[in-house]
Amino acid sequence: MDKIKITNLEIFANHGVFPEENKLGQKFLVSAALYTDTRKAGKADDLTASIHYGEVSQFIDRYMKEHTFQLIERVAESLAEELLLHVGHLEKVCIEVKKPWAPVGLPLETVSVEIERQWHTAYVALGSNIGDKLGFLKGAVEKIRRIRGCKVEKISDYLVTEPYGVTEQDEFLNGCLELRTLLTPRELLDELHRIEKEAGRERKIHWGPRTLDLDILLYDDLVIEEDDLCIPHVDMQNRGFVLRPLNEIAPYKRHPVYGWTVSEMLANLGDI
């Protein structure tokens, strides 16, 4: 991916652990690598198709001066998030915050923190088989939309499906959505669990009835195997009620372990 670089932007701001730093202020140097596709702007000579580095510099200066944080880690984290949320065409950012006058009592040139943050693509499965099923699913989508750093890009149709695992229960209503997010997989999982809990979800019977079920199916091409977080979803390739709605919105997305596309996995299921 192409990048636009801002190097050592000098800003006088009030960040630091000590009260004197917050009161008197000090100089910081901020560098930013802005990852974007410059092809269209480069061909058309059109600034609106790219990122205006002058406006971004002003944004960084203003944000640094309007806020006060103790840690430069917090400065870098919040600044990266604000840029990704507010700068058009920005897909990824590398931020370095340097502190030339760090009060460590020893001679040094600078202390700095450098981080990379970016937009990620996740696919989330939705299901309900208790009460107002459609209401629970639509409510979950709206709550996901309101999570800071989350953008719902696509939503499948909602499909009536037979229960899986424990079959003596009501039919399910299932769907999938595509999500652009700044959250880590763990942070996203915590938010989905919060939304399930608000919908009255109780985890009493494995594969049992539920008001709301939200599962992370895929997150970029990441593979995670932890006790309470498995990405890709461990059984998605065998579940028609997952693959059919996912195929509506991402038929050519590949499973990062098996290499099959969603449409290929669905075809392998036959009529399941």
C-alpha positions as a printed Julia matrix, in Angstrom:
272×3 Matrix{Float64}:
   0.0     0.0     0.0
   1.19    3.55   -0.76
   2.0     5.93    2.07
   2.29    9.65    2.72
   4.8    10.6     5.41
   4.85   13.48    7.87
   8.16   13.55    9.75
   8.94   15.21   13.08
   6.07   17.67   13.26
   6.95   19.94   16.22
   4.13   20.48   18.72
   4.18   22.15   22.13
   1.65   20.33   24.31
   0.87   19.31   27.89
   1.39   15.57   28.18
   3.32   13.77   30.9
   3.19   11.85   34.16
   4.37   14.78   36.3
   2.03   17.69   37.13
   4.64   20.2    35.93
   4.56   18.63   32.46
   0.8    18.99   32.31
   0.97   22.6    33.5
   4.07   23.98   31.77
   4.05   21.82   28.65
   6.94   20.69   26.48
   7.93   19.94   22.91
   6.9    16.76   21.14
   7.85   15.48   17.69
   5.16   13.55   15.86
   5.71   11.48   12.72
   2.93    9.8    10.78
   2.94    7.36    7.88
  -0.48    7.47    6.24
  -1.26    4.34    4.23
  -3.63    4.83    1.32
  -4.04    4.16   -2.39
  -2.54    7.14   -4.23
  -3.09    5.69   -7.72
  -6.23    7.68   -8.55
  -4.8    10.96   -7.24
  -1.52   10.34   -9.03
  -3.24    9.69  -12.37
  -5.79   12.52  -12.12
  -3.67   15.08  -10.2
  -6.67   15.4    -7.86
  -6.07   16.12   -4.17
  -9.59   15.05   -3.19
  -8.67   11.49   -4.22
  -5.79   11.43   -1.75
  -4.99   12.55    1.82
  -4.3    16.25    2.42
  -1.14   16.11    4.53
  -1.48   19.8     5.43
  -4.92   19.22    6.93
  -3.68   16.11    8.71
  -0.77   18.09   10.2
  -3.19   20.72   11.47
  -5.41   17.96   12.88
  -2.49   16.4    14.78
  -1.37   19.78   16.14
  -4.88   20.69   17.29
  -5.57   17.3    18.86
  -2.28   17.25   20.75
  -2.92   20.72   22.16
  -6.58   20.19   23.07
  -5.97   17.02   25.1
  -3.77   16.13   28.05
  -2.57   12.59   28.7
  -0.05   11.15   31.12
   1.56    8.61   28.79
   2.89    9.06   25.27
   1.52    5.56   24.69
  -1.94    7.05   25.24
  -1.1    10.01   23.01
  -0.1     7.69   20.16
  -3.07    5.35   20.63
  -5.75    8.03   20.75
  -4.19   10.03   17.93
  -4.04    6.99   15.65
  -7.69    6.18   16.39
  -8.85    9.73   15.72
  -7.0     9.86   12.4
  -8.46    6.55   11.24
 -11.97    7.65   12.22
 -11.83   11.1    10.64
  -9.41   11.09    7.68
 -10.93    9.89    4.42
  -9.05    7.28    2.33
  -6.88    6.33    5.33
  -6.56    2.55    5.72
  -3.62    2.29    8.11
  -1.43    4.65   10.1
   1.95    4.42   11.76
   2.37    7.02   14.51
   5.6     7.87   16.34
   5.51   10.31   19.24
   8.92   11.54   20.39
   9.6    13.27   23.7
  12.93   15.14   23.46
  12.87   16.51   27.0
  11.88   13.34   28.86
  12.63   13.89   32.59
  14.75   10.8    33.28
  17.74   12.54   34.88
  20.14   11.22   32.23
  21.37   12.57   28.88
  19.31   11.27   25.96
  18.16   12.49   22.57
  14.52   11.38   22.67
  12.14    8.83   24.14
   9.48    7.66   21.7
   6.55    5.33   21.18
   5.74    4.01   17.7
   2.53    2.09   16.85
   0.66    0.85   13.79
  -3.12    0.75   13.68
  -5.49    0.0    10.81
  -8.98   -0.92    9.7
  -9.77   -4.64    9.8
 -12.53   -6.66    8.14
 -14.5    -9.1    10.26
 -17.52  -11.29    9.54
 -20.02  -11.88   12.32
 -22.78  -14.5    12.43
 -26.1   -13.59   14.06
 -28.75  -15.97   15.35
 -31.87  -16.07   17.54
 -34.6   -18.61   18.32
 -36.39  -17.13   21.34
 -39.01  -14.37   21.43
 -38.85  -11.54   18.9
 -36.1   -13.11   16.78
 -36.05  -10.43   14.1
 -36.11   -7.71   16.73
 -33.13   -9.22   18.54
 -31.11   -9.45   15.31
 -31.93   -5.94   14.13
 -31.24   -4.58   17.59
 -27.84   -6.28   17.63
 -26.91   -4.77   14.27
 -27.79   -1.29   15.49
 -25.77   -1.76   18.68
 -22.78   -2.94   16.64
 -23.13    0.18   14.46
 -22.86    2.34   17.57
 -19.6     0.78   18.79
 -16.8     3.3    18.37
 -14.46    2.1    15.66
 -17.0    -0.18   13.97
 -18.7     0.26   10.6
 -21.29   -2.24    9.37
 -20.63   -2.58    5.63
 -23.01   -5.37    4.54
 -25.86   -7.37    6.07
 -27.26  -10.6     4.63
 -30.91  -11.5     4.46
 -32.23  -13.26    7.55
 -32.89  -16.95    6.97
 -35.12  -19.38    8.87
 -33.03  -22.46    9.71
 -33.42  -25.7    11.61
 -31.65  -25.98   15.0
 -28.12  -27.43   15.01
 -26.77  -29.79   17.68
 -29.73  -29.82   20.08
 -32.62  -30.27   17.62
 -35.6   -30.21   20.02
 -36.04  -26.44   20.05
 -37.6   -23.71   17.93
 -36.32  -22.73   14.49
 -33.59  -20.12   14.29
 -33.39  -16.87   12.41
 -29.81  -16.48   11.13
 -27.78  -13.9     9.25
 -24.28  -12.52    8.77
 -22.72   -9.09    8.55
 -19.47   -7.65    7.27
 -17.75   -5.27    9.65
 -14.93   -2.78    9.31
 -13.39   -2.34   12.72
 -10.52   -0.82   14.65
 -11.09   -3.24   17.52
  -8.82   -6.19   18.18
 -10.45   -9.64   18.02
 -10.56   -9.79   21.82
 -12.1    -6.32   22.09
 -14.68   -7.22   19.44
 -15.54  -10.45   21.26
 -16.08   -8.53   24.5
 -18.42   -6.1    22.75
 -20.43   -8.93   21.18
 -20.74  -10.66   24.56
 -21.98   -7.38   26.05
 -24.67   -7.08   23.37
 -25.71  -10.72   23.9
 -26.01  -10.12   27.63
 -28.12   -7.0    27.09
 -30.45   -9.15   24.99
 -30.88  -11.57   27.89
 -28.58  -14.3    26.55
 -28.02  -17.12   29.05
 -25.34  -19.75   28.45
 -26.97  -22.75   30.13
 -27.1   -25.44   27.42
 -24.47  -25.9    24.71
 -26.22  -25.37   21.35
 -29.39  -24.64   23.31
 -32.05  -21.95   22.82
 -30.87  -18.34   22.92
 -32.26  -14.86   22.48
 -29.13  -13.78   20.64
 -25.99  -15.48   19.39
 -23.12  -13.42   17.93
 -20.02  -15.23   16.66
 -16.87  -13.92   14.99
 -16.46  -16.07   11.88
 -13.45  -14.41   10.26
 -11.16  -11.52   11.09
  -8.93  -10.51    8.16
  -6.94  -13.69    7.47
  -6.05  -14.15   11.13
  -5.83  -17.56   12.79
  -6.32  -17.57   16.59
  -6.6   -20.69   18.75
  -7.33  -19.83   22.37
  -9.56  -21.42   24.99
 -12.36  -18.87   24.53
 -11.55  -17.38   21.12
 -11.13  -19.38   17.93
 -10.83  -17.6    14.59
 -11.85  -18.75   12.01
 -14.92  -20.1    13.78
 -14.06  -23.72   14.48
 -17.09  -25.29   12.73
 -18.18  -22.7    10.18
 -17.26  -24.91    7.19
 -19.85  -27.47    8.32
 -22.75  -25.12    9.01
 -25.16  -24.29    6.23
 -26.97  -21.75    8.41
 -23.67  -19.83    8.59
 -22.45  -20.32    5.03
 -25.7   -19.45    3.24
 -26.0   -15.89    4.62
 -22.21  -15.42    4.49
 -22.26  -16.44    0.83
 -24.66  -13.56    0.13
 -22.16  -10.94    1.25
 -18.74  -12.6     0.78
 -18.87  -15.55   -1.65
 -15.2   -15.29   -2.61
 -13.74  -14.78    0.85
 -11.28  -17.61    1.54
 -11.0   -19.63    4.71
  -7.48  -18.82    5.98
  -6.8   -22.42    7.06
  -8.43  -24.59    4.39
  -8.12  -22.16    1.49
 -11.7   -22.73    0.27
 -13.94  -19.81   -0.67
 -17.27  -19.43    1.11
 -19.11  -20.47   -2.05
 -16.93  -23.58   -2.33
 -17.6   -24.53    1.29
 -21.33  -24.06    0.73
 -21.27  -26.2    -2.43
 -19.46  -28.96   -0.51
 -22.36  -29.08    1.97
 -24.93  -30.02   -0.63
 -28.4   -29.46    0.84
 -27.35  -29.28    4.48
